[in-house]
Amino acid sequence: MSHTSDQTSGTDRDPRYGFAGGARPHAYDPVTQPEYFEGVLSRRLVAFCVDVVMILGPIVGLAVFIFVFGVVTLSLGWMLFPLLGPAFVIWAIAYNALTLGSPASATLGMRLVDIEMRTWYGAPCYSLLGAVHAVLFWVSVSALTPLVLLVPLFNDRRRLLHDFLAGTVVVNSPQRAALLRRKV
């Protein structure tokens, strides 16, 4: 990140963002831009259900394959069943990394319901952040359920605990936000 010095104030100014010291303001203000947050929690729930199917589908298919393979090989193929756990973890993280790191910054479920993930300052999501977000989700839900589900009820941006930890925010897509803006 290159910084240029602002001669008049003596502060570092990032020319890409136009503010001092590399500090970035929060994007998507819930007070002035409520259309970005309207209905996001319910849409996230639907997106989560779709994503669970997208993640579990191939794993169930693999389990069926291993079962049939075990029958054909007279139970020798069943020794592959212990690989299902690691395959699930790898596939779940890869799915989130690849879909959230795509230009849409959204999983397939999120695209279906017109929401997307952004960094807290508004930049698109990237693959590493998508993978970290998935890991933080599963760790926080495993350790703090159901308390983790109460967090979005107490903040204006409707961020979950793992969103705070990853530095992300889930908002309506620009197209949906524009549609909601026109309705008001």
Phi and psi in degrees as GROMACS dihedral restraints (atoms count N, CA, C in turn):
[ dihedral_restraints ]
;  ai    aj    ak    al  type     phi  dphi    fc
    3     4     5     6     1   -94.9    20    10
    4     5     6     7     1   137.2    20    10
    6     7     8     9     1  -117.5    20    10
    7     8     9    10     1   145.3    20    10
    9    10    11    12     1  -114.7    20    10
   10    11    12    13     1   151.1    20    10
   12    13    14    15     1   -87.8    20    10
   13    14    15    16     1   133.9    20    10
   15    16    17    18     1   -86.4    20    10
   16    17    18    19     1   111.9    20    10
   18    19    20    21     1   -66.8    20    10
   19    20    21    22     1   -29.0    20    10
   21    22    23    24     1   -79.6    20    10
   22    23    24    25     1   -36.7    20    10
   24    25    26    27     1  -106.1    20    10
   25    26    27    28     1   -12.6    20    10
   27    28    29    30     1    78.1    20    10
   28    29    30    31     1    12.1    20    10
   30    31    32    33     1  -106.3    20    10
   31    32    33    34     1   156.8    20    10
   33    34    35    36     1   -75.4    20    10
   34    35    36    37     1   135.4    20    10
   36    37    38    39     1  -126.7    20    10
   37    38    39    40     1   127.8    20    10
   39    40    41    42     1   -84.1    20    10
   40    41    42    43     1   115.0    20    10
   42    43    44    45     1   -66.1    20    10
   43    44    45    46     1   -23.2    20    10
   45    46    47    48     1   -73.4    20    10
   46    47    48    49     1   -32.0    20    10
   48    49    50    51     1  -112.0    20    10
   49    50    51    52     1   -22.3    20    10
   51    52    53    54     1    78.5    20    10
   52    53    54    55     1    24.8    20    10
   54    55    56    57     1  -135.7    20    10
   55    56    57    58     1   159.6    20    10
   57    58    59    60     1   -76.1    20    10
   58    59    60    61     1   149.5    20    10
   60    61    62    63     1    67.2    20    10
   61    62    63    64     1    12.9    20    10
   63    64    65    66     1    74.9    20    10
   64    65    66    67     1     0.3    20    10
   66    67    68    69     1   -69.9    20    10
   67    68    69    70     1   139.5    20    10
   69    70    71    72     1  -119.7    20    10
   70    71    72    73     1   133.5    20    10
   72    73    74    75     1   -76.4    20    10
   73    74    75    76     1   159.0    20    10
   75    76    77    78     1   -64.6    20    10
   76    77    78    79     1   137.0    20    10
   78    79    80    81     1   -89.2    20    10
   79    80    81    82     1   164.1    20    10
   81    82    83    84     1    56.6    20    10
   82    83    84    85     1    74.5    20    10
   84    85    86    87     1   -72.4    20    10
   85    86    87    88     1   121.3    20    10
   87    88    89    90     1   -67.1    20    10
   88    89    90    91     1   -18.8    20    10
   90    91    92    93     1   -82.1    20    10
   91    92    93    94     1   -46.8    20    10
   93    94    95    96     1   -90.1    20    10
   94    95    96    97     1   -18.3    20    10
   96    97    98    99     1  -131.4    20    10
   97    98    99   100     1    61.0    20    10
   99   100   101   102     1   -66.0    20    10
  100   101   102   103     1   -20.3    20    10
  102   103   104   105     1   -63.8    20    10
  103   104   105   106     1   -21.9    20    10
  105   106   107   108     1   -76.1    20    10
  106   107   108   109     1   -16.8    20    10
  108   109   110   111     1  -115.5    20    10
  109   110   111   112     1    -7.3    20    10
  111   112   113   114     1   -65.8    20    10
  112   113   114   115     1   119.0    20    10
  114   115   116   117     1    74.6    20    10
  115   116   117   118     1    10.7    20    10
  117   118   119   120     1   -66.2    20    10
  118   119   120   121     1   -39.9    20    10
  120   121   122   123     1   -63.0    20    10
  121   122   123   124     1   -45.5    20    10
  123   124   125   126     1   -67.9    20    10
  124   125   126   127     1   -36.0    20    10
  126   127   128   129     1   -68.0    20    10
  127   128   129   130     1   -34.5    20    10
  129   130   131   132     1   -64.2    20    10
  130   131   132   133     1   -36.9    20    10
  132   133   134   135     1   -64.6    20    10
  133   134   135   136     1   -44.4    20    10
  135   136   137   138     1   -64.1    20    10
  136   137   138   139     1   -44.0    20    10
  138   139   140   141     1   -61.3    20    10
  139   140   141   142     1   -39.9    20    10
  141   142   143   144     1   -61.0    20    10
  142   143   144   145     1   -44.3    20    10
  144   145   146   147     1   -61.9    20    10
  145   146   147   148     1   -42.0    20    10
  147   148   149   150     1   -64.2    20    10
  148   149   150   151     1   -43.0    20    10
  150   151   152   153     1   -66.9    20    10
  151   152   153   154     1   -34.2    20    10
  153   154   155   156     1   -61.6    20    10
  154   155   156   157     1   -42.8    20    10
  156   157   158   159     1   -63.8    20    10
  157   158   159   160     1   -41.3    20    10
  159   160   161   162     1   -66.1    20    10
  160   161   162   163     1   -30.5    20    10
  162   163   164   165     1   -84.3    20    10
  163   164   165   166     1   -43.8    20    10
  165   166   167   168     1   -75.6    20    10
  166   167   168   169     1   -28.2    20    10
  168   169   170   171     1   -53.2    20    10
  169   170   171   172     1   -56.7    20    10
  171   172   173   174     1   -63.9    20    10
  172   173   174   175     1   -32.3    20    10
  174   175   176   177     1   -69.2    20    10
  175   176   177   178     1   -41.6    20    10
  177   178   179   180     1   -64.0    20    10
  178   179   180   181     1   -41.5    20    10
  180   181   182   183     1   -59.7    20    10
  181   182   183   184     1   -40.8    20    10
  183   184   185   186     1   -65.3    20    10
  184   185   186   187     1   -39.6    20    10
  186   187   188   189     1   -64.1    20    10
  187   188   189   190     1   -41.3    20    10
  189   190   191   192     1   -64.0    20    10
  190   191   192   193     1   -43.0    20    10
  192   193   194   195     1   -59.5    20    10
  193   194   195   196     1   -45.9    20    10
  195   196   197   198     1   -63.0    20    10
  196   197   198   199     1   -39.8    20    10
  198   199   200   201     1   -62.0    20    10
  199   200   201   202     1   -48.8    20    10
  201   202   203   204     1   -64.4    20    10
  202   203   204   205     1   -41.0    20    10
  204   205   206   207     1   -61.2    20    10
  205   206   207   208     1   -39.3    20    10
  207   208   209   210     1   -64.7    20    10
  208   209   210   211     1   -37.6    20    10
  210   211   212   213     1   -65.5    20    10
  211   212   213   214     1   -45.0    20    10
  213   214   215   216     1   -65.1    20    10
  214   215   216   217     1   -37.3    20    10
  216   217   218   219     1   -94.6    20    10
  217   218   219   220     1    17.6    20    10
  219   220   221   222     1    55.5    20    10
  220   221   222   223     1    50.6    20    10
  222   223   224   225     1    78.3    20    10
  223   224   225   226     1    -2.6    20    10
  225   226   227   228     1   -66.6    20    10
  226   227   228   229     1   -38.0    20    10
  228   229   230   231     1   -68.1    20    10
  229   230   231   232     1   -19.4    20    10
  231   232   233   234     1   -68.1    20    10
  232   233   234   235     1   -11.7    20    10
  234   235   236   237     1   -69.3    20    10
  235   236   237   238     1    -8.2    20    10
  237   238   239   240     1   -82.9    20    10
  238   239   240   241     1   -12.5    20    10
  240   241   242   243     1   -55.7    20    10
  241   242   243   244     1   -37.4    20    10
  243   244   245   246     1   -61.6    20    10
  244   245   246   247     1   -16.5    20    10
  246   247   248   249     1   -78.2    20    10
  247   248   249   250     1   -11.3    20    10
  249   250   251   252     1   -63.5    20    10
  250   251   252   253     1   -39.6    20    10
  252   253   254   255     1   -60.1    20    10
  253   254   255   256     1   -55.8    20    10
  255   256   257   258     1   -62.1    20    10
  256   257   258   259     1   -35.8    20    10
  258   259   260   261     1   -63.0    20    10
  259   260   261   262     1   -40.0    20    10
  261   262   263   264     1   -62.0    20    10
  262   263   264   265     1   -47.6    20    10
  264   265   266   267     1   -62.3    20    10
  265   266   267   268     1   -47.0    20    10
  267   268   269   270     1   -63.1    20    10
  268   269   270   271     1   -45.1    20    10
  270   271   272   273     1   -65.7    20    10
  271   272   273   274     1   -41.8    20    10
  273   274   275   276     1   -62.6    20    10
  274   275   276   277     1   -43.8    20    10
  276   277   278   279     1   -69.0    20    10
  277   278   279   280     1   -42.4    20    10
  279   280   281   282     1   -64.3    20    10
  280   281   282   283     1   -41.6    20    10
  282   283   284   285     1   -58.1    20    10
  283   284   285   286     1   -48.2    20    10
  285   286   287   288     1   -67.4    20    10
  286   287   288   289     1   -40.7    20    10
  288   289   290   291     1   -63.7    20    10
  289   290   291   292     1   -45.9    20    10
  291   292   293   294     1   -70.3    20    10
  292   293   294   295     1   -40.4    20    10
  294   295   296   297     1   -79.5    20    10
  295   296   297   298     1   -43.1    20    10
  297   298   299   300     1   -71.6    20    10
  298   299   300   301     1   -26.6    20    10
  300   301   302   303     1   -83.7    20    10
  301   302   303   304     1    -1.8    20    10
  303   304   305   306     1   -75.7    20    10
  304   305   306   307     1   168.9    20    10
  306   307   308   309     1   -58.3    20    10
  307   308   309   310     1   -25.1    20    10
  309   310   311   312     1   -77.6    20    10
  310   311   312   313     1   -15.0    20    10
  312   313   314   315     1    51.1    20    10
  313   314   315   316     1    41.2    20    10
  315   316   317   318     1  -153.5    20    10
  316   317   318   319     1   146.6    20    10
  318   319   320   321     1   -73.0    20    10
  319   320   321   322     1   173.3    20    10
  321   322   323   324     1   -62.1    20    10
  322   323   324   325     1   -38.6    20    10
  324   325   326   327     1   -65.2    20    10
  325   326   327   328     1   -40.1    20    10
  327   328   329   330     1   -66.2    20    10
  328   329   330   331     1   -38.0    20    10
  330   331   332   333     1   -64.1    20    10
  331   332   333   334     1   -37.3    20    10
  333   334   335   336     1   -61.8    20    10
  334   335   336   337     1   -35.4    20    10
  336   337   338   339     1  -106.4    20    10
  337   338   339   340     1    14.4    20    10
  339   340   341   342     1    60.5    20    10
  340   341   342   343     1    45.7    20    10
  342   343   344   345     1  -125.5    20    10
  343   344   345   346     1   160.8    20    10
  345   346   347   348     1  -147.5    20    10
  346   347   348   349     1   159.9    20    10
  348   349   350   351     1  -102.4    20    10
  349   350   351   352     1   135.6    20    10
  351   352   353   354     1  -130.5    20    10
  352   353   354   355     1   160.6    20    10
  354   355   356   357     1   -69.9    20    10
  355   356   357   358     1   164.5    20    10
  357   358   359   360     1   -61.3    20    10
  358   359   360   361     1   -21.8    20    10
  360   361   362   363     1   -99.1    20    10
  361   362   363   364     1     7.3    20    10
  363   364   365   366     1   100.9    20    10
  364   365   366   367     1    -4.0    20    10
  366   367   368   369     1   -74.3    20    10
  367   368   369   370     1   153.9    20    10
  369   370   371   372     1   -63.7    20    10
  370   371   372   373     1   154.6    20    10
  372   373   374   375     1   -71.2    20    10
  373   374   375   376     1   157.0    20    10
  375   376   377   378     1  -129.7    20    10
  376   377   378   379     1   165.5    20    10
  378   379   380   381     1   -56.9    20    10
  379   380   381   382     1   -47.0    20    10
  381   382   383   384     1   -62.1    20    10
  382   383   384   385     1   -41.9    20    10
  384   385   386   387     1   -63.8    20    10
  385   386   387   388     1   -38.2    20    10
  387   388   389   390     1   -62.7    20    10
  388   389   390   391     1   -42.0    20    10
  390   391   392   393     1   -66.4    20    10
  391   392   393   394     1   -44.8    20    10
  393   394   395   396     1   -62.9    20    10
  394   395   396   397     1   -41.2    20    10
  396   397   398   399     1   -60.0    20    10
  397   398   399   400     1   -42.5    20    10
  399   400   401   402     1   -63.8    20    10
  400   401   402   403     1   -44.8    20    10
  402   403   404   405     1   -63.2    20    10
  403   404   405   406     1   -44.9    20    10
  405   406   407   408     1   -62.4    20    10
  406   407   408   409     1   -37.4    20    10
  408   409   410   411     1   -59.7    20    10
  409   410   411   412     1   -52.9    20    10
  411   412   413   414     1   -66.0    20    10
  412   413   414   415     1   -37.2    20    10
  414   415   416   417     1   -67.7    20    10
  415   416   417   418     1   -46.2    20    10
  417   418   419   420     1   -67.0    20    10
  418   419   420   421     1   -40.3    20    10
  420   421   422   423     1   -67.7    20    10
  421   422   423   424     1   -39.2    20    10
  423   424   425   426     1   -66.3    20    10
  424   425   426   427     1   -39.8    20    10
  426   427   428   429     1   -85.1    20    10
  427   428   429   430     1   -32.7    20    10
  429   430   431   432     1  -122.2    20    10
  430   431   432   433     1     9.8    20    10
  432   433   434   435     1   -63.4    20    10
  433   434   435   436     1   140.8    20    10
  435   436   437   438     1   -91.3    20    10
  436   437   438   439     1     5.5    20    10
  438   439   440   441     1   -60.3    20    10
  439   440   441   442     1   -32.6    20    10
  441   442   443   444     1   -62.4    20    10
  442   443   444   445     1   -26.3    20    10
  444   445   446   447     1   -77.4    20    10
  445   446   447   448     1   -11.2    20    10
  447   448   449   450     1   -85.3    20    10
  448   449   450   451     1   -21.4    20    10
  450   451   452   453     1   -55.3    20    10
  451   452   453   454     1   -45.5    20    10
  453   454   455   456     1   -67.3    20    10
  454   455   456   457     1   -15.5    20    10
  456   457   458   459     1   -75.3    20    10
  457   458   459   460     1   -13.0    20    10
  459   460   461   462     1  -115.2    20    10
  460   461   462   463     1    15.8    20    10
  462   463   464   465     1  -139.9    20    10
  463   464   465   466     1   146.9    20    10
  465   466   467   468     1   -67.8    20    10
  466   467   468   469     1   -27.7    20    10
  468   469   470   471     1   -88.6    20    10
  469   470   471   472     1     0.8    20    10
  471   472   473   474     1    57.5    20    10
  472   473   474   475     1    38.8    20    10
  474   475   476   477     1   -86.0    20    10
  475   476   477   478     1   139.7    20    10
  477   478   479   480     1   -84.7    20    10
  478   479   480   481     1   169.6    20    10
  480   481   482   483     1   -57.4    20    10
  481   482   483   484     1   -43.9    20    10
  483   484   485   486     1   -70.2    20    10
  484   485   486   487     1   -22.6    20    10
  486   487   488   489     1   -66.9    20    10
  487   488   489   490     1   -42.1    20    10
  489   490   491   492     1   -62.8    20    10
  490   491   492   493     1   -45.3    20    10
  492   493   494   495     1   -65.8    20    10
  493   494   495   496     1   -35.4    20    10
  495   496   497   498     1   -87.9    20    10
  496   497   498   499     1   -12.6    20    10
  498   499   500   501     1    75.7    20    10
  499   500   501   502     1    38.4    20    10
  501   502   503   504     1  -122.3    20    10
  502   503   504   505     1   165.5    20    10
  504   505   506   507     1  -143.3    20    10
  505   506   507   508     1   139.3    20    10
  507   508   509   510     1  -103.4    20    10
  508   509   510   511     1   126.3    20    10
  510   511   512   513     1  -131.5    20    10
  511   512   513   514     1   164.1    20    10
  513   514   515   516     1   -64.6    20    10
  514   515   516   517     1   149.6    20    10
  516   517   518   519     1   -64.0    20    10
  517   518   519   520     1   156.3    20    10
  519   520   521   522     1   -55.7    20    10
  520   521   522   523     1   -36.1    20    10
  522   523   524   525     1   -65.6    20    10
  523   524   525   526     1   -45.5    20    10
  525   526   527   528     1   -67.0    20    10
  526   527   528   529     1   -40.9    20    10
  528   529   530   531     1   -61.8    20    10
  529   530   531   532     1   -40.8    20    10
  531   532   533   534     1   -64.2    20    10
  532   533   534   535     1   -39.5    20    10
  534   535   536   537     1   -64.0    20    10
  535   536   537   538     1   -43.0    20    10
  537   538   539   540     1   -67.5    20    10
  538   539   540   541     1   -34.4    20    10
  540   541   542   543     1   -64.5    20    10
  541   542   543   544     1   -38.9    20    10
  543   544   545   546     1   -69.6    20    10
  544   545   546   547     1   -29.5    20    10
  546   547   548   549     1   -71.2    20    10
  547   548   549   550     1   -27.2    20    10
